Every structure is written in structure tokens, then in C-alpha cells.
Amino acid sequence: MKNPPHNMHTSHGDGCQDMTSRTGRPGARCRNSLASCTDEKTRVGNYRLLKTIGKGNFGKVKLAIHILTGREVAIKIIDKTKLKPTNLQKLFREVRIMKILNHPNTVKLFEVIETEKTLYLIMEYASGGKNIFIY
């Protein structure tokens, strides 16, 4: 995607920032240490990853807990490098639409964290579901 929406920038409390520049070149920067940003196995932003609850061709969905509030969330982790440019554009369009949706029967999108290779969609966790759609 040439110019992702500017509201996809996220700043983490741990000194990490996931940035997408106006030129469309995403990348993660850390002030503290590179490990705190790239340690996807245990933590993403202010979320502690617990277990995988869904898998697909281009990513997975993990159950996580918000470190500050203790709220359970589902984090959809999408490997952008495995998507064709047209599918990546469709994904970003879907994210923009999900951000404006507000209905009691839809899963809410809380936050988007983007790095050079990965897109993290932090969403409301709906327990008891059987099918989790992943790209």
C-alpha cells in the first residue's frame, strides 16, 4: 500500500514506536532495546501473548492480555510479506472499515500495530467461537 492511513501509527509505553512514514515505508524503532519490540513470542505493545487460538495461511490469532487493565483480547497477527500488493491494499481497506464500525454484534477493533513485516490487529475477544477467520 503506497500511503497507509496516518492513524496506523502506534506508540508503546515501553519506548517502542511502530511507524509508517508518509512514503509508505513501515518500520519499528525502539529507544530501550530492540528485543522489547521484536519479541513477538511474549509481548506485542502493551499486550502479553498467551496462546494461539487460530491459524491461517498468512498469520495466526493469539489470545492476549492487556498488561495494564488485565482485559483479554484477540490479536490477529498477519505476515504482510506473504500477501500480494492487491491483497495488502484490501487488508488495509478492511482495517479502515473495522475502525469505524460500532455495533453490538460485531467484534471491535481496539488498536492496530504495524511493523515492516507484520500487522497486529488487537480485537475484542469473543470466547466460545468456533471459527476464526484469518487471511
C-alpha positions as CSV (number, residue, x, y, z in Angstrom):
1,M,0.0,0.0,0.0
2,K,1.5,3.3,-1.0
3,N,0.1,5.6,1.6
4,P,-1.4,3.8,4.6
5,P,-3.7,5.9,6.8
6,H,-1.8,8.1,9.2
7,N,-3.8,6.8,12.2
8,M,-2.0,3.4,12.0
9,H,1.0,4.8,14.0
10,T,1.2,3.3,17.4
11,S,3.4,4.3,20.3
12,H,4.1,1.8,23.1
13,G,4.6,2.6,26.7
14,D,7.9,0.7,26.7
15,G,9.7,3.1,24.4
16,C,8.8,1.3,21.2
17,Q,7.1,3.0,18.3
18,D,5.7,1.3,15.2
19,M,5.8,3.8,12.4
20,T,4.6,4.1,8.9
21,S,6.2,7.1,7.2
22,R,4.4,9.2,4.6
23,T,6.5,7.5,2.0
24,G,4.8,4.2,2.9
25,R,7.9,2.6,4.4
26,P,7.0,1.0,7.7
27,G,9.4,0.0,10.4
28,A,9.8,-0.4,14.1
29,R,12.0,1.7,16.2
30,C,13.0,1.2,19.9
31,R,14.5,3.6,22.3
32,N,15.1,1.0,25.0
33,S,16.2,-2.2,23.3
34,L,15.4,-4.0,20.1
35,A,14.3,-7.1,22.0
36,S,11.3,-5.4,23.6
37,C,9.9,-4.6,20.2
38,T,10.7,-7.7,18.3
39,D,10.0,-10.3,21.0
40,E,6.7,-11.4,19.4
41,K,6.6,-14.6,21.3
42,T,5.8,-13.0,24.6
43,R,4.6,-9.4,24.0
44,V,3.2,-7.0,21.5
45,G,3.0,-3.4,22.6
46,N,1.1,-3.4,26.0
47,Y,-0.2,-6.9,25.4
48,R,1.2,-10.2,26.8
49,L,0.6,-13.1,24.3
50,L,-0.9,-16.3,25.9
51,K,-1.8,-18.9,23.3
52,T,-2.7,-19.4,19.7
53,I,-6.4,-19.7,19.1
54,G,-6.5,-19.7,15.3
55,K,-4.2,-20.2,12.3
56,G,-4.3,-19.4,8.6
57,N,-2.1,-19.2,5.5
58,F,-0.9,-15.7,6.3
59,G,-1.0,-15.4,10.0
60,K,-2.5,-16.5,13.3
61,V,-4.8,-15.3,16.1
62,K,-3.5,-15.3,19.6
63,L,-5.2,-14.8,22.9
64,A,-3.6,-12.0,24.9
65,I,-4.0,-9.9,28.0
66,H,-3.6,-6.1,28.2
67,I,-0.9,-5.6,30.7
68,L,-2.3,-2.5,32.4
69,T,-6.0,-3.5,32.6
70,G,-6.0,-7.3,32.5
71,R,-8.6,-7.4,29.7
72,E,-8.4,-10.4,27.4
73,V,-8.1,-9.6,23.7
74,A,-7.6,-11.5,20.4
75,I,-4.6,-10.4,18.4
76,K,-4.7,-11.2,14.7
77,I,-1.0,-11.4,13.5
78,I,-0.7,-11.1,9.8
79,D,2.5,-11.6,7.9
80,K,2.5,-8.8,5.3
81,T,5.3,-10.3,3.3
82,K,3.1,-13.3,2.3
83,L,0.4,-11.0,0.8
84,K,0.3,-9.8,-2.8
85,P,0.1,-6.0,-3.1
86,T,-3.5,-6.1,-4.1
87,N,-4.5,-8.2,-1.1
88,L,-2.5,-5.9,1.1
89,Q,-4.5,-3.0,-0.1
90,K,-7.7,-4.9,0.6
91,L,-6.5,-5.7,4.1
92,F,-5.8,-2.0,4.8
93,R,-9.2,-1.0,3.5
94,E,-10.8,-3.6,5.7
95,V,-8.9,-2.3,8.7
96,R,-10.1,1.3,7.9
97,I,-13.7,0.0,7.8
98,M,-13.3,-2.0,11.0
99,K,-12.1,1.1,12.8
100,I,-15.4,2.9,12.1
101,L,-17.7,0.0,12.8
102,N,-19.6,0.2,16.1
103,H,-22.3,-2.4,16.6
104,P,-23.1,-4.7,19.5
105,N,-23.0,-7.8,17.1
106,T,-19.6,-7.1,15.6
107,V,-16.1,-7.7,17.1
108,K,-14.5,-4.3,17.9
109,L,-11.0,-3.4,16.6
110,F,-9.2,-1.7,19.5
111,E,-5.8,-1.0,18.1
112,V,-3.5,-1.5,15.1
113,I,0.2,-2.0,15.5
114,E,2.2,-2.2,12.3
115,T,5.9,-3.1,11.7
116,E,7.8,-3.6,8.5
117,K,6.7,-7.2,8.0
118,T,3.8,-7.7,10.4
119,L,0.3,-6.2,11.1
120,Y,-1.2,-6.8,14.6
121,L,-4.9,-6.2,14.9
122,I,-5.9,-6.0,18.5
123,M,-9.6,-7.0,18.7
124,E,-12.3,-7.8,21.2
125,Y,-12.0,-11.4,22.4
126,A,-15.2,-13.3,21.8
127,S,-14.9,-16.6,23.7
128,G,-16.7,-19.7,22.7
129,G,-16.5,-19.1,18.9
130,K,-15.6,-22.0,16.7
131,N,-14.4,-20.2,13.5
132,I,-11.8,-17.6,13.5
133,F,-11.2,-16.1,10.0
134,I,-7.6,-15.5,9.2
135,Y,-6.1,-14.4,5.9
